[in-house]
Every structure is written in C-alpha cells, then in structure tokens.
Amino acid sequence: MEVVRGASSILYGSDALGGAINVISKPAPTTGVDAFEVGGSASTQYYTNNNEWAVALDLSAAQGNVGWRVGAERRIAGNYHTPDAPTFSETKEGGTFGDPRYTGEVPFTNFEQWSTYGQVGLQGAFGTLQLYGDYWSNAQNFLLPAGGTPGQTPFPAAGLGQNLEHSNVVLKGNIVADGFVLKPRLSWQRSIRQSGAPGTNLGDIRDGGGLARFDYPLDLKTDIYTGRLEVAHPPIGSLSGTIGAEVQHQDADTRGPAELQPSARTWNTGVFFFEDLDLDPITVSFGSRLDVRTIDAVENERTGDPDDLENTYTTLSGAVGASYAFGDGVAIATNLSSGFRAPSVFELYASGVHGGVAAFQQGNPDLEPERSYSADLSLRVRRDRVTAEVTGYVNAIQNYIYLENTDRERVVSNGDTLSVFVANQTEALIPGIEATVETSPLPWLKVGGSAAVLDGTGDGLGADEGDDGKLPLLPANTVRGFVRWVPADTGPLTNSQVELSLKRALDKDAAGRFEPFAQFDKLDTEGPNPSFGTASTRAYSVVNVEARTTLALGLGAPLTVSVGVDNLLDETYRDFLDTYKGYALSPGRDVQFSLSTSF
C-alpha cells in the first residue's frame, strides 16, 4: 500500500486532488528453475464485539518463470455493541448534548463478506507480464435514524438491506526495450451498490443461513475500462522520468425504480510526464498533465433541462518539488502542486433519498471542476534510533464541492420528512500540520507518537447565524502515541511484541448547516418531536493493546498468534466521521484473536 501525499493528479488524474493510495499487487512467484514449488498461508480471526469470524486461505505455485496465486476470505459478523449508556428516550427530560437513540447492541449493523482473487505471471529477459483479478462482495444491514415513535421506550428500530460488490481485472507489464521500460496496463472494474427500501432488512445471518437477497429499489452499476501506457526513458544526464497517456471510459447504469442518479457515460483522456533531476545533494522533481473529461447523462423523469446533461472539462495540472539531504539522515523537502477533481455524476445530477446521510439530495449540473493549489514543507530525520518527520501544508481549492443543508424539508414516499441537501461550491482554504516520531531508547523498547492538526474554511459559509465558515467533513484534530516492548527471541517464541497505544481526538464542531447530519445538532426536549443525537462531537481518548508472537513448532509451518483489545477502557464516544454518530455511539470494547500460518 503506497500512500502518495499531496495533489497527485499528474499520475492519477481526477480524484487524486489531495493524494492517492496506490494498491500494488505482489508479483507472481517464480522459481528460476524447472522445479515445481507450492506454498501458501492460512489465517483466522475473531472479534468479540460483533461476534465476527473471518477465515482466509492463500495458495501459490510456480514452475520456472511462471507463477500462480489464488486466495479467498470469508467474513461474517453480527450487530456491533456500544458501551451501556443512557439513551435519549431515558434522558429526554434532562438530556444533554444529543443523547443517542441507540446504545448497547446496535440493530441492523450485521454483515457478511466474500473476497477472492487469482493471479498468473510470467517473468523473463523481456521483463514481466501479470494478469490479476479479484472480487469482493458485502451484504449488510444499515440502521436508519427513522422508525418508531419518539414517545415510545425503547424506540423501535428500522433498517434497510444493502449489497455492495466490486470486481477488478488487470493485465499489466514491465517490458524492457533498448533502455526504455514500457508499462502497459489494461483494466476493467465493476462496482455495484444496491439498497433496499426502509424496512426491507436482510435476514439474520445467524438464524437464516445467510443474508437474504431481493429486488433492490436503488441499484447502481458502474463499469470502468482503462487503458494506460507509461514509458520510463533512459537517463539523460542527471534527468530520469516517465511520460504516459491514459484513456478511461465509465459506464454508470442506474437500474431499479429508485433513480437516485441517472445513468451516464464518462470519457477521460489524459497525457502526462514526470521527471526527476539529480543534482546531489539536491533532487528536483517536476511534471504536468492535460486531461479532457466528458460526462453525458441519460435523461429520465427526474432530470432537468436536457441541455444540462452533458458537461465537458479540460484541465491542466502541474507540480514541482525539491529535496535537500544534509547528511547524517536529515533532509528537507518542499513541493508546489496543482490538481483537479471533476464533479461526479452523483454531484451533478442526484435527485432522491440518500439513506447514508438521512436526507433528500439534489445535484447541481452547473458545478465546475475542483482545482487545488497546494504547498508543503517537511523536515525528515532517518537515523539508527530515531525516525521523525514534520510537515506543514496549505491547500487552496477553487470550486470546492460540498453538500448544503437548505433548511427545506421534503416529504418522501413513506410520509416522513427529510432535510434537503444540495451540491454547492465555495473557495476553500485547508492548512494543516502533521508530525510523527519513533525512537528506540533501548534495544527492546520502542516509543512513538504522531499529531495531526487540520483546519478548513470556505468563502461565504459563515454568512448565516450559526455558521462559522468551516468546511464540512474534516476530521477532528488527533494525537496518538504508543509504547512497544520487543523482547529477544527465546525458545520457540520469535518476533514477539506487546504494544499499548492511545488515541486522543479533540472536540469537533459541525460546520453548521453545511455538515452532513447537521439536522442532528438540535436538542429540543419540549417540542412534539424531540430531537436526538449530534453532528458535533466531544473529545475522547481510546486505549488499545495488542500482544503477538510467532511459535516455531518444528513442523515447518510457524504459527503467529495475536490477542488485542480495541477500546480497552470501554470509552463512550462518537468519532466525528462516524456515519452513525447522529443516533448511535461508536463501538465499545472489542477483544480480537488471530491465528495465521504459512507453508
């Protein structure tokens, strides 16, 4: 997992506005000789909080320069549990700070998952070729805030069933030719999101022998076809780098009667280059990318003017950066970069109930692409006993897209009323500081910590009473620390460690009516329909502990065992980015057991 920080549109195009997570598959195994070799691994996990089981098996084989790998994982979980705390129905006469609607066992949070993959690869003097495919599915229930009568104790719960699937097939290579390295890549992805109507919950996975499937009113299928070619050229003096081109087609198909967004076709074509100039001890990096993106939506009964259903965006991105190595493992680096993100089909044309934010959402076909201009400065230390980095950055985003609570309400099919959220744009400024440090004062002891401070404001977001100009959906500021004991190997025990970690999240206020779930930041104990829950969150601390070791049993298959506890002190809290924060607490104590082996 490669985390690329900062605007990364040059290499990854739209959506890499603030960075990217590059998932790099393992190369297929090879033996280098004609012998046939096999291997694999197996693991199992158990989590007490939601009675979750997981079992995984991976197998590999290789003969000469050809290798295969396949694997599968099965995961089944019940409802999660929060600490036992008073609910709003119990404290509404004198409740404070949005007491939750649900505590203890949170209904309709069970799920079951399948994950499988297969891989075949060829390696030779020409380079490598690899064909990789994976499939993931998740059938789950989703707890809704609606359901029941506020005066009832306890509140009857309501949920809906959801089915999520993702398929991925990739053919890629690294081909060496006269000093050039060609990196062709062809891929197909399919994403399916299906959601039932309120009350159409999936069956109990314990008693029903599996989650039931049915016709889903909300049924979204998206196919993405991508062709990409990168060419790494031979060094030209101190200059080395890559040029490339990419073509992508997205086919978004809305199936079922609940057309939350229309079907649409998207084409994106991009050309780019990225170069490194080695001027030891200074390294300079620079690059640019040009993209043309067209989105064409299919008219339906909810779309507006047909002339608004086609949007074309042409964007230019660029970046330049430099690093200076002082010696003794100390370096300083700075970057200036620009990136972009084109509006999604959902942001442009949505019109319907979105259960994920308990609101009626409307798109805006006049949205412009988001444009990011960022600068950062970092100091890095890499020495024998200490690793540290501190980075300050500022990100100015033109046409930042957010959801605005219009303070209007709309009656939906079941007679309930939901807040109306509309996609809008502002000029945003996001500054922040991140710092990490890890040190080994003794051979058997490691200590480390990190901190992240983030702010964000938008022009015009503080015009109304109760709004302070803050951007929505920004995480709370956090401080983390850990202490890790690493004893020396002894007898059959190797790679042992015990770690105690702490996360401290600070208070975080919702961005007024611009925050998703802002409707929950109201505590009206005197009205006919008193409110519950919260969009803002209070500071909290969570302590985690984990112990692991590897047992050498003399059978050629070492066994790794770990036991951990998340939220050791059973802290009552709500994380600011928790989807359920409006009406339920975050999970309580969770004891985790894990066994794994390789052969």
C-alpha positions in Angstrom: 0.0 0.0 0.0 1.7 3.2 -1.2 0.4 6.4 0.2 1.1 9.3 -2.1 0.5 12.6 -0.2 -0.4 15.9 -1.8 -2.1 16.7 -5.1 -1.3 13.7 -7.3 -3.4 14.4 -10.4 -0.3 14.3 -12.7 0.0 10.5 -12.3 -3.5 9.5 -11.3 -5.9 12.1 -12.8 -9.2 13.2 -11.4 -10.0 12.3 -7.7 -6.3 12.4 -6.7 -6.9 16.0 -5.5 -5.3 15.6 -2.1 -3.3 12.4 -2.7 -3.7 8.8 -3.6 -3.5 5.3 -2.2 -1.8 3.0 -4.7 -2.5 -0.7 -4.2 0.4 -2.7 -5.6 -0.2 -6.4 -6.0 2.5 -8.8 -5.1 4.4 -10.2 -8.1 3.6 -13.7 -9.1 6.0 -16.3 -7.6 8.8 -17.8 -9.7 11.5 -20.4 -9.0 14.1 -19.6 -11.7 14.5 -23.3 -12.4 12.2 -26.0 -13.8 11.3 -27.4 -10.4 7.6 -27.1 -9.3 7.1 -25.4 -6.0 3.9 -24.8 -4.0 3.2 -22.8 -0.8 0.5 -20.8 0.9 -0.9 -19.3 4.1 -4.0 -19.6 6.2 -5.4 -17.4 8.9 -8.5 -16.9 11.1 -9.8 -14.0 13.2 -12.5 -13.5 15.8 -13.8 -10.2 17.2 -16.0 -10.3 20.4 -17.8 -7.0 20.0 -19.9 -8.0 17.0 -19.3 -11.8 17.1 -17.3 -11.6 13.9 -15.5 -14.5 12.3 -13.0 -14.5 9.4 -11.2 -17.3 7.6 -8.7 -16.8 4.8 -6.7 -19.2 2.6 -4.0 -18.3 0.0 -2.2 -20.8 -2.3 0.7 -20.2 -4.6 2.6 -22.3 -7.2 5.5 -21.7 -9.5 7.5 -23.5 -12.1 10.4 -21.8 -13.7 9.4 -18.3 -14.8 5.6 -18.8 -14.5 3.7 -18.4 -11.2 0.2 -18.6 -9.9 -1.5 -17.3 -6.8 -5.2 -17.7 -5.6 -6.9 -16.8 -2.4 -10.3 -16.4 -0.7 -11.6 -14.9 2.6 -15.0 -15.3 4.3 -16.1 -12.9 7.0 -19.4 -12.9 9.0 -20.4 -10.5 11.7 -23.4 -9.8 13.9 -24.6 -6.4 15.3 -21.9 -4.3 17.0 -22.2 -3.1 20.6 -21.6 0.2 22.2 -20.9 0.8 25.9 -24.0 0.7 28.1 -25.1 4.4 28.3 -28.5 6.1 28.7 -30.4 6.7 25.5 -32.4 9.8 24.6 -35.7 8.0 25.5 -34.4 7.6 29.0 -33.0 11.1 29.5 -35.1 13.3 27.2 -36.5 15.3 30.1 -33.0 16.5 31.1 -30.8 15.0 28.4 -27.6 16.9 27.4 -25.6 17.1 24.2 -27.7 14.9 22.0 -28.0 11.7 23.9 -28.0 8.8 21.3 -31.1 7.0 20.2 -29.4 3.6 20.4 -26.8 2.1 22.8 -25.8 -1.4 23.7 -26.5 -3.7 20.8 -27.0 -1.5 17.7 -29.5 -3.2 15.5 -29.2 -3.7 11.7 -25.4 -3.5 11.7 -24.6 -7.1 10.8 -22.9 -8.1 7.5 -21.3 -10.9 5.6 -18.4 -10.7 3.1 -16.7 -12.7 0.4 -13.3 -11.8 -1.1 -11.5 -13.9 -3.7 -8.6 -13.2 -6.1 -6.5 -15.0 -8.7 -3.2 -14.1 -10.4 -0.8 -15.5 -13.0 2.5 -14.0 -14.0 5.4 -14.5 -16.4 8.9 -13.3 -15.9 11.8 -13.3 -18.4 14.6 -11.3 -20.0 11.9 -9.1 -21.7 10.5 -8.1 -18.3 7.3 -9.2 -16.6 3.6 -9.7 -17.5 0.8 -10.2 -15.0 -2.9 -10.9 -15.1 -4.7 -10.3 -11.9 -8.4 -10.4 -10.9 -10.3 -10.0 -7.6 -13.9 -10.0 -6.4 -15.4 -8.6 -3.2 -19.0 -8.6 -2.0 -20.6 -7.3 1.2 -24.2 -8.0 2.1 -25.2 -5.8 5.1 -27.9 -4.1 7.0 -27.9 -0.4 7.6 -29.5 1.2 10.6 -31.8 4.2 9.9 -32.5 7.1 12.2 -36.2 6.9 11.3 -38.6 4.4 12.7 -40.8 4.2 15.7 -42.5 7.0 17.6 -40.3 9.4 19.7 -42.5 8.9 22.8 -42.0 5.1 22.8 -39.4 3.5 25.1 -37.4 1.9 23.7 -37.6 3.3 20.2 -38.4 0.7 17.6 -35.5 0.4 15.1 -35.7 0.5 11.3 -33.1 -0.6 8.8 -32.6 -1.4 5.2 -30.6 -4.1 3.4 -27.7 -3.3 1.2 -25.5 -5.2 -1.2 -22.1 -4.0 -2.3 -19.9 -5.7 -4.9 -16.6 -4.9 -6.6 -14.8 -6.7 -9.4 -11.4 -5.9 -10.8 -9.3 -7.4 -13.7 -5.9 -6.0 -14.6 -3.4 -7.0 -17.3 -0.1 -5.2 -16.9 3.5 -5.5 -17.8 7.0 -4.1 -17.4 8.8 -4.5 -20.7 12.4 -3.6 -21.3 13.3 -2.3 -24.7 16.6 -0.6 -25.6 16.9 1.2 -22.2 13.3 2.1 -22.1 10.8 0.5 -19.8 7.3 0.2 -21.2 4.5 -0.2 -18.6 1.2 -1.0 -20.4 -1.9 -1.6 -18.3 -5.4 -2.6 -19.3 -8.1 -2.9 -16.6 -11.8 -3.4 -16.0 -13.7 -2.6 -12.8 -17.3 -3.2 -11.9 -18.9 -1.6 -8.8 -22.4 -2.5 -7.7 -24.3 -0.7 -5.0 -27.8 -2.0 -4.2 -30.0 -0.7 -1.4 -33.5 -1.7 -0.2 -36.3 0.4 0.9 -36.7 1.2 4.6 -38.0 -1.8 6.5 -36.7 -4.3 3.9 -33.9 -5.7 6.1 -31.7 -8.6 5.2 -32.3 -11.8 7.2 -30.4 -12.6 10.4 -27.1 -14.2 9.3 -27.1 -16.5 12.3 -30.5 -18.0 12.0 -31.3 -17.6 8.3 -28.3 -19.4 6.9 -27.1 -16.3 5.1 -28.4 -12.8 4.3 -31.4 -12.8 2.0 -31.3 -11.1 -1.4 -34.3 -9.4 -3.0 -35.1 -6.8 -5.7 -33.4 -3.5 -4.7 -35.2 -0.2 -5.5 -31.8 1.5 -5.6 -29.5 -0.4 -7.9 -26.4 1.3 -9.3 -23.8 -0.4 -11.5 -20.7 1.2 -12.8 -18.2 -0.3 -15.3 -14.8 1.4 -15.7 -12.5 0.5 -18.6 -8.9 1.9 -18.5 -6.0 1.8 -20.9 -2.7 3.3 -19.8 0.8 3.3 -21.1 3.8 4.7 -19.2 7.3 4.9 -20.7 10.3 5.3 -18.4 13.1 6.7 -20.6 16.8 6.1 -20.1 18.7 8.7 -18.0 19.5 11.9 -19.9 22.5 13.1 -18.0 21.0 13.7 -14.5 17.4 13.6 -15.7 15.2 10.5 -15.5 11.5 10.2 -15.6 8.3 8.9 -17.2 5.9 10.0 -20.0 2.5 8.5 -20.4 -1.1 8.5 -21.7 -4.4 7.2 -20.3 -7.9 6.7 -21.7 -10.8 5.8 -19.4 -14.5 5.1 -20.0 -17.0 4.9 -17.2 -20.5 3.4 -17.9 -22.8 4.2 -14.9 -26.1 2.3 -15.2 -29.0 3.1 -12.8 -31.2 0.1 -12.5 -34.4 -0.2 -10.4 -37.2 2.3 -9.8 -35.3 4.5 -7.2 -33.3 6.7 -9.6 -31.1 8.5 -7.1 -28.8 9.4 -10.0 -29.4 9.0 -13.8 -27.4 6.6 -16.0 -24.3 8.4 -17.5 -21.3 7.8 -19.7 -17.9 9.4 -18.9 -14.8 9.6 -21.1 -11.5 10.9 -19.8 -8.3 11.2 -21.9 -5.0 12.4 -20.3 -1.4 12.8 -21.2 1.4 13.4 -18.7 5.1 13.5 -17.8 7.0 13.4 -14.6 10.8 13.9 -14.3 13.5 13.8 -11.6 16.7 15.8 -11.8 19.5 14.6 -9.6 21.8 17.4 -8.5 23.3 15.7 -5.5 22.6 16.6 -2.7 19.5 18.3 -4.2 16.8 16.4 -6.1 14.3 18.4 -8.2 11.0 16.8 -9.4 8.6 18.3 -11.8 5.7 17.3 -14.2 2.5 18.2 -15.8 -0.7 16.6 -17.1 -3.6 17.6 -19.5 -7.0 16.0 -19.2 -10.2 16.2 -21.2 -13.3 14.8 -19.5 -16.8 14.5 -20.8 -19.9 13.4 -18.8 -23.1 12.6 -20.7 -26.1 11.7 -18.5 -29.2 9.9 -19.7 -32.5 11.8 -19.4 -35.1 10.5 -17.0 -38.3 11.8 -15.3 -36.2 13.5 -12.5 -33.5 15.2 -14.6 -33.9 18.8 -15.6 -33.2 20.6 -18.8 -31.7 18.1 -21.3 -29.1 20.8 -22.3 -27.6 20.4 -18.8 -27.0 16.7 -19.1 -23.6 17.0 -20.9 -20.5 18.5 -19.3 -17.0 18.8 -20.7 -14.0 19.8 -18.6 -10.4 20.5 -19.8 -7.9 20.8 -17.1 -4.1 21.3 -16.8 -2.2 20.1 -13.7 1.4 20.6 -12.7 3.9 20.1 -9.8 7.4 21.0 -8.9 9.3 19.9 -5.8 12.8 19.7 -4.3 14.6 17.9 -1.5 18.0 18.6 0.1 19.9 15.9 2.0 22.1 17.4 4.7 23.8 14.1 5.5 23.5 12.1 8.8 20.0 11.1 7.8 18.4 14.6 7.7 16.6 16.1 4.7 14.3 19.0 3.9 11.7 18.9 1.1 9.2 21.2 -0.4 6.5 20.9 -3.1 4.2 23.1 -5.1 1.5 21.3 -6.9 -1.9 21.7 -8.6 -4.6 19.1 -9.1 -8.2 18.7 -10.1 -11.3 16.7 -9.5 -14.2 16.7 -11.9 -17.7 16.6 -10.4 -19.2 13.1 -10.2 -22.4 12.0 -11.8 -23.9 12.0 -8.3 -22.9 15.5 -7.5 -24.1 16.8 -10.9 -27.5 15.0 -11.2 -28.6 13.3 -8.0 -32.2 13.7 -7.1 -33.6 11.4 -4.4 -33.4 10.0 -0.9 -29.9 9.2 0.3 -30.2 7.0 3.3 -26.5 7.3 4.1 -27.0 10.9 5.3 -30.7 10.7 6.1 -31.5 13.4 3.6 -33.0 14.1 0.2 -30.1 15.0 -2.1 -30.1 17.1 -5.2 -27.2 17.6 -7.6 -26.1 20.7 -9.5 -25.4 20.4 -13.2 -23.6 23.8 -13.2 -20.7 22.6 -11.0 -17.2 23.4 -12.1 -14.1 21.1 -11.5 -12.4 21.5 -8.2 -8.9 23.0 -8.7 -6.3 22.5 -6.0 -3.1 24.6 -5.4 -1.0 23.3 -2.6 2.3 23.9 -0.9 4.1 21.9 1.7 7.4 22.0 3.6 8.7 19.0 5.6 11.7 18.1 7.7 12.7 14.4 7.8 15.1 12.5 10.1 16.2 8.9 9.5 18.8 7.7 11.9 19.6 4.4 13.7 17.5 5.0 16.7 15.1 7.7 15.7 12.8 8.4 12.7 10.8 11.6 12.6 9.0 13.9 10.2 7.1 17.1 10.5 5.2 18.6 7.6 3.3 21.9 7.2 1.0 22.4 4.3 -1.7 24.6 2.9 -4.2 23.6 0.2 -6.3 26.2 -1.6 -9.2 24.6 -3.6 -11.2 26.6 -6.1 -14.8 25.4 -6.6 -14.7 23.1 -3.6 -17.8 20.9 -3.7 -19.9 20.4 -0.6 -23.4 19.5 0.4 -25.5 22.4 1.7 -28.5 21.8 4.0 -31.1 24.2 2.5 -33.2 24.1 5.7 -36.0 22.9 3.5 -37.8 19.6 4.1 -39.3 17.2 1.6 -42.0 14.6 2.2 -40.8 11.2 0.9 -42.8 8.1 -0.1 -43.3 6.7 3.4 -44.7 10.0 4.7 -41.6 11.0 6.6 -39.9 14.4 6.0 -36.2 14.7 5.2 -33.9 17.7 5.0 -33.0 18.7 1.5 -29.2 18.8 0.7 -28.0 20.4 -2.5 -24.5 20.3 -4.0 -22.8 23.7 -4.0 -19.3 25.2 -4.3 -17.0 27.6 -2.5 -13.4 28.8 -2.4 -11.7 26.7 0.3 -8.5 27.0 2.2 -7.2 24.0 4.1 -4.0 24.4 6.2 -2.5 21.7 8.4 0.4 20.3 10.3 1.4 16.6 10.7 4.2 15.2 12.8 5.4 11.7 13.6 8.3 10.4 15.7 9.5 6.9 16.6 12.6 6.1 18.7 14.3 3.1 20.3 15.9 4.2 23.5 16.7 0.6 24.3 17.0 -2.4 22.1 13.8 -3.9 23.5 11.7 -0.7 23.7 10.2 1.5 21.0 8.2 4.6 21.7 6.4 6.8 19.2 3.7 9.4 18.6 2.0 11.5 16.0 -0.2 14.5 15.8 -2.4 15.9 13.1 -3.9 19.4 13.2 -6.3 20.4 10.3 -8.5 23.4 9.6 -10.6 24.4 6.7 -12.7 27.4 5.8 -14.8 28.4 2.8 -15.9 31.8 1.5 -19.5 32.6 2.2 -20.0 29.6 4.5 -20.3 31.9 7.6 -23.0 34.3 6.3 -25.9 32.8 8.3 -26.3 32.7 12.0 -24.9 29.5 13.4 -22.4 29.1 10.6 -18.8 29.8 11.2 -17.3 29.4 7.8 -15.8 26.0 8.5 -15.7 23.3 5.8 -17.7 20.1 6.4 -16.4 16.5 6.7 -13.0 17.4 8.1 -11.6 15.0 10.8 -11.1 16.1 14.4 -7.5 17.0 15.4 -5.8 14.0 16.9 -2.8 13.0 19.0 -1.5 9.4 19.0 1.2 7.6 21.0 2.4 4.1 21.5 4.9 2.1 23.7 6.1 -1.3 22.2 8.0 -3.9 24.1 10.0 -6.2 21.8 11.6 -9.0 23.8 14.5 -11.0 22.5 13.6 -14.3 20.8 13.6 -17.2 23.3 13.0 -20.9 22.7 10.1 -21.4 20.3 9.0 -17.8 20.5 10.1 -15.3 17.8 9.1 -11.9 16.6 7.3 -11.2 19.9 5.9 -7.8 20.8 3.4 -6.1 23.2 2.1 -2.7 22.2 0.0 -0.2 24.2 -1.4 2.7 22.1 -3.5 5.8 22.8 -5.6 8.0 20.5 -6.8 11.3 21.7 -9.3 13.1 19.5 -10.3 16.7 20.3 -13.6 18.5 20.3 -15.0 19.0 16.8 -18.0 21.2 15.9 -20.1 20.6 12.8 -19.8 23.1 10.1 -23.3 24.5 10.7 -25.9 23.6 8.2 -23.2 22.6 5.7 -22.3 19.5 7.6 -23.9 16.1 6.7 -26.1 15.0 9.7 -26.3 18.7 10.8 -30.0 18.0 11.4 -29.0 16.0 14.5 -27.3 19.1 16.1 -30.6 20.0 17.7 -31.8 19.1 21.1 -35.5 20.1 21.5 -36.8 18.4 24.6 -40.0 20.5 24.6 -41.2 20.1 21.0 -43.7 17.5 19.8 -40.9 15.5 18.1 -37.9 16.0 20.3 -34.5 15.5 18.6 -31.7 13.1 19.5 -28.1 12.6 18.5 -25.5 15.0 17.4 -23.4 16.2 14.4 -20.7 17.7 16.6 -18.6 15.5 18.8 -16.8 15.8 22.1 -13.1 15.0 22.9 -12.4 11.4 23.7 -9.5 9.0 24.4 -9.3 5.4 23.2 -6.7 2.9 24.6 -5.7 -0.2 22.6 -3.4 -3.1 23.5 -2.1 -6.0 21.4 0.3 -8.9 22.0 1.7 -11.1 19.3 4.3 -13.8 18.8 5.3 -16.5 16.4 5.7 -20.1 17.5 8.3 -22.2 15.8 6.7 -25.7 16.3 9.3 -27.6 14.3 6.8 -28.6 11.7 8.0 -26.3 9.0 4.9 -24.1 9.5 5.3 -21.3 12.1 2.2 -20.2 13.9 1.6 -16.5 14.5 -0.7 -15.7 17.4 -2.1 -12.3 18.4 -4.5 -11.1 21.0 -5.7 -7.5 21.2 -8.2 -5.2 22.7 -9.6 -2.1 21.0 -11.2 0.5 23.3 -9.7 -1.3 26.3 -11.5 1.0 28.8 -14.9 0.8 27.0 -14.9 4.5 26.4 -18.3 6.1 25.5 -17.6 8.3 22.4 -18.6 9.3 18.9 -16.0 9.8 16.2 -16.6 12.8 14.0 -16.6 10.9 10.8 -18.7 8.0 12.1 -21.8 7.5 9.9 -23.9 6.6 12.8 -22.8 9.5 15.1 -26.2 11.2 14.7 -28.1 8.5 16.5 -25.7 5.8 17.9 -22.4 5.6 19.8 -19.2 4.3 18.3 -18.2 0.7 19.2 -17.3 -0.3 22.7 -14.6 -2.8 23.9 -13.6 -5.4 21.3 -11.3 -8.3 22.1 -9.6 -9.7 19.0 -8.0 -13.1 18.4 -5.9 -14.0 15.4 -4.1 -17.1 14.2 -2.0 -17.4 11.0 0.5 -19.8 9.4 2.4 -20.1 6.2 3.6 -23.3 4.5 
